Amino acid sequence: MKRGFRSSLLALALVAPCLAQAQTAAPAPEAPTGRIAKHSTTANQDMVAAANPLAAEAGRQILAAGGSAVDAAVAVQLVLNLVEPQSSGIGGGAFLLYWDGTKLTSLDGRETAPAAATPDRFMGPDGKPMAFYDAVVGGRSVGVPGTPRLLETARKRWGKLPWADVIAPALKLAEDGFTISPRLNGLLGQEKFLQSDALARAYFYQEDGTPKPVGTVLKNPAFAKTLREIADKGADAFYSGSIAADIVATVGRHPTNPGDMTLDDLKRYKVEEREPVCGMYRVYRVCGMAPPSSGGIAILQMLGIVEGQDLGAMKPGPEAVHWLAEAGRLAFADRALFLGDPAFVDVPVRGLTDPGYLKSRAALLGAGRSIGKAKAGEPPFQKTEFFFAPSEGIEFGTSHISIVDREGHAVSMTTTIEDGFGARLMTRSGFLLNNELTDFSFAPTEEGRPVANRVEGGKRPRSSMAPTIVFDAAGKLYAVVGSPGGSQIIPYVAKTLVALLDWKLDPQVAVDLPNFGSRNGPTELEAGTEAEGWKLEIEAKGHEVKLIDMNSGIQAVVVGADGLTGGADSRREGVAIGN
C-alpha cells in the first residue's frame, strides 16, 4: 500500500457509513411548486451547504474528522464531480474565497484559453458568430481546467488533513458506486448532445438511448484511477502525464469541432491570488470575487445603488423588485463595458465600487418609473478606454459550496463547467470537460472596436460567479453565500443578501424566495411562484416583465450567537448539514 493511502483509511472509515446512509435515505417530499420541501438546518460547530446530499455529507464528515473548511471543500467538490457531473468537476474551473479568522483571501481557478486561441475563434465562415451550441459541443469551447490546481493550492495553504484523506470520500464513491438521483436522471433525459460522445453515452445511458434509471448504481473506475494518481502525485498528475495527454486527445479528436489545447497549455496553468472586492452595505462589509469575475463588483454596485432605499420596510414584493431591478440595469450596463480579464483589460475596480459614483448612479432612478435600458456610467479612476462586451446568458453547469468550520473559518466557492454537461466530451480519465470559452464574446469587435471580453490566447473569460462572504458591524463572520446560474447569479445573490441583511429572514426562507431582477433588459420574475402576482404592479412602473424559469442553486450559511444556520436552495437537491 502506498504511504499516501495509509492515512486515507481513517477518512474512509469515518465517511463510508454516513455516505451510505445519505445514499439510501428517502428523498424529501416535493413542495407544491415542484421544489423539494426543506427546512433550515442548525449546528453548533460547523456546517456545509452543497448541491447534493452525498457531497454535503462528505464535507461534514471531513469536518468531523478535524478537517478545515478547505479540506471539506475539496471533498465536496470531488464528490460533486461524480453525483452532479452536469455542473462542475475537475474538468472545469472555480473561484474561492477563504476567511482564516483574520484575513480574507480569494483564489482564481478560472479556465484559460489555449495559447493558440484567436479572437475569431467563434466566428463562422460567413463572418457571423456561430450558433451557441455549434460552438459549445466539441473541443473548440474547452478551456484549460483550473479546479484541480485550485483545490491543491488552497489545501496546501489552509488544509489540516492529509491530501489522500480529503480525496478518499470521492474515491470510495467512484469505486463502489452511487445511485443516480432524480435530478441527474431528469437532466440526462432533457440533454440533446451528450450521447454524441461514445464514452459519455456508455456511462450515462442505456443501450436504447434512455438515461439510466433513478436508483441505478453508477460506478466510475476511470475516475477512481484518476483520483488515485492525483492523491499520489498531487495536481501535477492532472497537468502532465497520462491524464493531461488524455485531455489533449479528447479536445482534439472531435470529428467536426476540434480544439487546439496542448500539453504545454496544461503545464503552464497557474492559479491567481486576487484581492477580494469589498464594500459596505449598511453596517455590513460584503466581500466578493474580483475580475475576471464580474459578480463581486456587480453585487456591490447593486447594493450601493439601493442603499438609500428603506428595503427593510418594503419586504419582498413589487416595490423591492422595482428598486433591485433598476439597480441591476445600471450594474449590468457597467459590467458590459468595463469587465474582463485584468491581465488584458484595465478594469476600474476602485471607480466602479466608489460610494460617490454609486450615489450618482442611484440618483438616476425614481420610485415611479423604470429607466428602461441603462447606459454605462463614467466611473472615476479610469486608466484606458473600454469597449462594449455582450453578456453571456444562462447556464446550468455551475454549483456553489458554502462552508464554516469549527474555528470559524469559511469557504465560499463557486465552481463550474459552464453549460450543463460542459462541452459534452468525456475523457477516458472519467470526467467531463468544460465549455468555458463560450463565456467569451463571440464577436471580437463591436462597431469596429475591439471587445474587452474577446477571445485571446491565455486569457480568462469573464464570469458572473459571485462567491460572497459577509461580515457584521464588529467585523465578525456573518454569512457565506453563493449560487450557480450564469449571469443570473448576480441578481440571485443580491436578492439573498437583501433577504438576509434587510429582511432578516431565515437562510432557508431567503434562498427560497422567488427570484427576480433585470440584466439591463426585461425585468425577469420567476415563473410558477408568487412573483407572478407582482407582474401587473411592476408593469405599471414601466417595466417590460417576463416570467421565466430561474433555477438558482443558492447555498447560505449564517453565523449567529447560538451557532450556525444554513439553507440549501429548494430548486435543487442540495442540503445544509453540520456537526
N, C-alpha and C positions, 0 to 999 in steps of 0.2 A: 504494500500500500504506500502511495506517495505521501510525503510528510504533510503536504497541504490539505490532504483529505482526512488525516487523523483528527484534527480539531473540528472538522465538519460533522463528526459523529454526534457531538453534543447538540449541535443545531438540529440535525436530523431527528434525534430522539425527542427533542422538545417540540419541534414543529409538526412532525408527522401525525400524531394523534389528532391534533386540532385541525390540521388541514383536512384530514379525512372526515372529521365531524362537520366542518364547514361545507365540504363537498357533497355530503349526503343530507344536509339539513333541508327541510321542506321550504320551498320558496315562499316569500311573503305574499299575502293576498294582493290582488290588483285593486287599486283605488278606482272610484267611479270614472275618473278621467282616463283610465288606462295606465296610469302610473302605478308603481309599486308602493303600497302604503307603508310609510316609515314614521318612526318617532325619533326624536333627538336622543343621543347617547351621552351618558356622563361617565367620567372616570376620575380617579384620584391622582394617578401618577403620570400616565402618558396616553396618547391617542393617535390613531391612524385613520384617515378618511381617504378611501380609494375607490376605484370604479368597479371592483369585483370583490366579492366576499373572500375568495381564496387568496387574492393578493393582499387584502387588508389583514387577513388572519396571519399571513406570513410575516408581515411587518410587525404586527402585535407581538408575535412570539419572539421575534428578534429583539424587540424592546424588553420583553420579559426576561430574556437571557442576558440582559445587561448591555445590549447594543445601543448605539446612539441613534438620533433621528436620521442621520445619513446612512448608517448601517441598515436601518429599516427601509429607507427609500430605495436602496439597491435591491433588497429582497423583493419589495413590492414591484419595482419596475421589471425585474426579470420574470416574475410570475405573470405580470400583465402581458408580457411578450407571448405567453402561452394561452392564457384564458381570454384575453382581449386583443387578439392579433391584428384586428382591423384598425386599431387606434394608435398603438405605439410599439416600441421594441428596440432591440439593438441595431436594427437596420434603419433607425431614424435619428432624431435629434431632440434636444431638450434645453430648457432654461431652468436654473436652480438658484433660489435664494436660501441662504443659511444664516440663522441667528445663533451665535455661540454664547449668548448671555451678555456680551459687551459690544460685539461688533457684528454688523450685517455685511455679508459678502454675497456677490452674485457671480455665477459661472455661466458662460455662454457655450453651450454644446450644440449650437445650431449647425446644420449641414452646410457644406460649401460646394460651390460649383467646381467641376473639374477644370484643370488648368487650360484645357483646350476649348472651353466654352466661349462662345462669341455672342454679341448682342442680338444677332438674328436667329438664335437657336430655335425659337418657337414661331418663326415666320414661315409660311408655306411658299411653295414655288410660284404662287400667284401674287406674292408680295403682301399678302394679308396674314394676320395672326391665325395660327392653327386653331381648329376647334379644340375645346378644353380636353376632352378625353382622347382625341388623336394625339395630343401632347403627353398626356398622363401615362397611358398604357405603354410600357416598354422602357428601355434603358435610357432614353433621352432625358427623362424627367428626374433621374436618380441623382441626388446629391451625396457627397462623401459623408457617411454617417458620423455623428458626434456623440451619441449616447454612451457607448462603451467607455470612451476616454473620459467623458464627464463623470460617470459613476466611479471610475477608478480614481480620478483626481480628487473628487470630494471625499471618498473614503480614506485615502491616504492622509488627508488633512484633518478629518474630523471623525473618522471611524474608531471604534473600540474593539470590535470583534475581528478575528482573522478573516481575510478575504474569502476563503473557502466556506466559512460558516454562513456568510450572508448570501452566497450563491446556492447553498445546499437546498433551501426550500424549492426553488425553481428546478433544480437538478432532479429532485425526487419526483416532482410532478411530471417532468418530461419523460422520466423513465417508467414510472408506474401508471401514468395517465391521469386525466381529469375528465369530468363529464362536461359535455357541450351544453352551454346554457341556452335558455330560450332566446336571449338577445343575440348571441352569436349565430344560432341557427336561423333566426329571422333575417339577419343581415346577409348571411350567405344565400338565402333564398331570393333576396332582392338584387343581389350582385350580378352584373351583366358581363364582366370582363375577366373575372378571376379564373374561370375554367379554361381560358386560353393558355394558361401556364400549366404544363403537364404535372409538375411537382405539386403545385397548389391544388389542382384538381384531384389528384390521388389522395392528398392529405385531408381535404375538407369535404369531398363529395363522394357519393356512392356511384356505382357503375352506370346507373340510369340517369346520372346528372343531377339528381336531387341532393340537397345537403344532408350530411349525416345527421340522424335524428337527435333531438334533445335527449340528454342522458347517455349518449354514446360515449364510451371511454376512449379518449383520444390520446395516443402516445406519440412522442416525438423524439425518437432515439438520435436523430441527426442533431437536434438542438442540445440534447444531453451531452453528446460528444463535444459540441462547441463550448458548452459551459465548462466541461472538464478541462479543456485546453485553456480557457480564459482563467479558470481557477488556479491552474498550474503555472501559467506564464504571464498572467496579467493581460491588460488590454492590448499589449503588443501582439498577442496571439491573434487578435482580430485584425490589426492593421498591417500585418505581414504574414507570410507563410501561406498555408493551405486555405484558411478562411478568406484572407484577402484575395487570393487567386480565384477562389470561387465567386466572390462578389464581382470582380472584374469580368470574369467569364459570363456570369449571369446578365450583367448590364450589357455586354457587347454582343450576346448571342441572339437577341430578339430579332425575329425574321424581318420585321417591317419598320421597327423604330428603335434601333440600337443606340446605345450611349457610347461615350468616349472616355470613361473613367479609367485611370491607370493605377498600377501598383504604387507609383510614386505619389499620386494624389492621396492615396490612403496613408502612406508612410508620413506625409507632410502634415497631416491633420493635427491641429492644436486646439485645445480648449482655451478660451479667453476669459480672464477675470475682468469684470466690468464694475464701475462704480454704480451702485444702485441709484435710481432716481427716487427722491423722497420729497414730500411736501406736506404742509399742514392742512388738515381739514377739520375745522372747529378746534377741539382740544387734542385731536389725534394726529399722529405722524404716520402717513401712509407711504409705503415704500414698494417699488416695483422694479421691473427689468428695464434696463437702458437699451438703446438701439444696438443691434438691428431689430429688436422688438419695438413695435410702436405701442404696445399695450400699456406699459408703465406711464409713459408721457400722456397718452390719450386719457387715461383714467384720472390722472392728476389734473388735467385740463378740465374734464367734465366736473369733477368735484369742486375745483376752484371757481368755475363759472356759476354753479348753483349755490355756492356757499352763502350768498346774500339772501337766499330764499329760506323761509321757515318750512323746510320739508317735513320736519317733525310734526308740525301741526296739520300738514296735508294728509298724511298717511297714504298707503297705496291706493292709487286711483287716477282719474283723468288729469287732475291738476299736476300731480307729481310727474306723470308721464309727459305732459307738455314740457315742463322745465328740463327734464333729463333728456328728452329727445332733442330739444333745441340745443342743449349743451353738446350733445353728440354730433349734431350737424357741424358746429364750429370746430370740434376736436377732429373730426374726420376730414374736414377741409384742410386743416393744417397737416394732418397725417399724410394726406395725398401729396402734398407739395414738398414737405421737408424731411420725411423719414426714409432712411435707408441704412445700409451697412456703413458704420462710421469710418471704416478703413478706406472707403471710396467716396463718401459724401460727408461734408462738414455739417453735421446736424446741430442746430442751435438749441441744445437741450436747455441751457440756462434761460434763454429767452422764451422758449415755449412754455416753461413752467413758472415764469416770473409772475408774482402776485399782481403787480401793477398791470402787466399785459393781460392777465386773465380777467381783471376787473374791467378793462377796456373792452374785452370781448363780451363779457356779461352785459355791458351797457347796450349792446346791440339788440338784446332780447326784450320782449314785452310779454306781459301776462295775457294779453287779449288775443294775440295773433302770432302765428308761426312766421318766421322769416323766410321759409322756403329753402331753396338751395343756398347754402352758405358759401362765402368766398374765404380763401385762406387769409390770415392776417399778416401783419408785419411785425414779428417779434423782435425785441432788441437783441443786441449781441450777435447779429448775423455776421458770417465771415465771407460767404460766397453766394452766388446766385443759384437758385434751385429750380427744378423742373418738375412739371406735373407727372405724377406716377399713379396710375389707376389702382384701386383697391382690389385685393383678392376677395373671393366670395366666401361661401360657407364650406366647411369641411367636416368630415365625420371621423377623421383619422387622428384624433388627439385625445389625451387623457390628462387628468390632474391628480396630484398626490399632496395632501396636507398632513404634516406630522409634527407633534410636540412630544419630546421625550421627558423623562422624569427629572432631568436637570433644568428643564425649562428652555432647552434649545429647540430650534424649529427648522423644518424644511418646507418650503413651498416650491413644488416642481411641476411644471407643465411640460408634457412630453408628447411627441408626435411622429407619425409617418405621413402626415398631410391629409390626403384623401382617404376614404375608407379602403383598407387593404392596400394603400400606397400605390406603387407602380404596377401592381398585380404581377410581381415577379417574386418567386420563392427561390431562395438559394438552396443548394444541396446541403448547406450547413444548418438548415431548419428554420429559417426566419424570413420574413418578408422585407422587401426593400422599399424605401420611401419614394415619393414623387415630389420632393420638396422644391425642386427647381421650378415647378409651375407656380410657386409663390412669387417668382419674379414677374415683372411686367412683360407680357408677350411682345408688345411693340417697343422697339428700342428708342423710338423718337416720338414726340408729340408736337405737331405744328412745327416740324423742322428742328426741334431742340431735343437733346438727349434726355431720356427719362432717368430719374435718380435711381429707381429700382430695376434698371435694365440688367440683363444677364451679363456677367463678366467673369472671367476665369479667377477662381479663388475667392469669389465674393459670397457673402451670406445673404440669402433672400430676406426681405423684410418680413416680419412676423407680427401677429396680433396677440401672441401668447402673453399672459399677464399674471404670472405668479406674484402674489401680493402678501406682504406682512404688515400688520398694523400695530402701533404702539400707543399706549394710553398717555394721559397728561403727565404721568410720573415717569414716562419713558419705559414702562414695563410692557412686555409682550402681551398683546390683547387678542389678535386674530390672525389666522393663517387661511388664506382664501385663494381660489383659482378655478378655472373652468376650461374645457375644450369648447370649440365652436367656430373656428375660423375668425373672420373679422367681427363676428358677433360676440366673441369673447369679451370685448371691451364693454358693451352695454350689459352683458351678463354679470360681470364682476362689479361694475359700477352700481347696478341695481342691488346686488347683495351687500355691498358696503353701506349704501344708504339704509338698507333694511336693518343692518346690524348697528350702525352708528347713530342714525337719526330716529329710526322707528323702534329701536331696542328689542328687536324680535329674536326669538329663539333661533339658533342656527338652522335647524331643520325647516322651520317655517320660512326663514329668509331665503334659503336656496330654492324652496318650492314655490315661492311667489311667481305669478305669471311673468314671463319675460316680455320686455318691450324695449324700444329705443329707435334711434334713427342713425343710419350710417351716411348721412347727408343725402338721403333720398327719401322715400316714403317713411312715415312713422310706422314701425312694424309692431304688431301685437300678436301674442301667442294664441294661435287658434285652439279652440277646444277648452279654453279657460275662461275665468270670469272677466278677463281683459276684453273679451268680445263685447261685453256690455258697456265698455267705455268708449266704443268706437264713435258714436254719434256726437258725444260731447267733445271729443278730441277733434273731430272733423269740423265742428263749429268754430274752432280756433284756427282754421285754415290749413290743417294738416291733411295731406293725402295719406290715407290709412290703408295698410294691407294686413290681412290676417294670414299668418304663415306658421308653419311648424318651426319651433325654436327649441331644438333638442339640446339643451345645455347639459353639462355634467359637473355641476358646481360641487366642490368639496370645501367645507368650512369647519375650522376648529376654533373655539373661543375659550380664552383663559379667564377664569373668574376667581373670586375669593374662595369659593368652595370646590374648585377643581376645574376640570375640562368638560366642555360640552361640544358635541360635534353633530354635523348634519351632512348627509350624502344625497345628492340630487335624486329625487324620486323618478325622474325621467329615465334613469338608467338603473343598473342592478347593483350599484356600489353600496358600501356601508361605512359607517364610522364606528370604530370599536377601540377599546382601550383596556388598560390594567388599573 
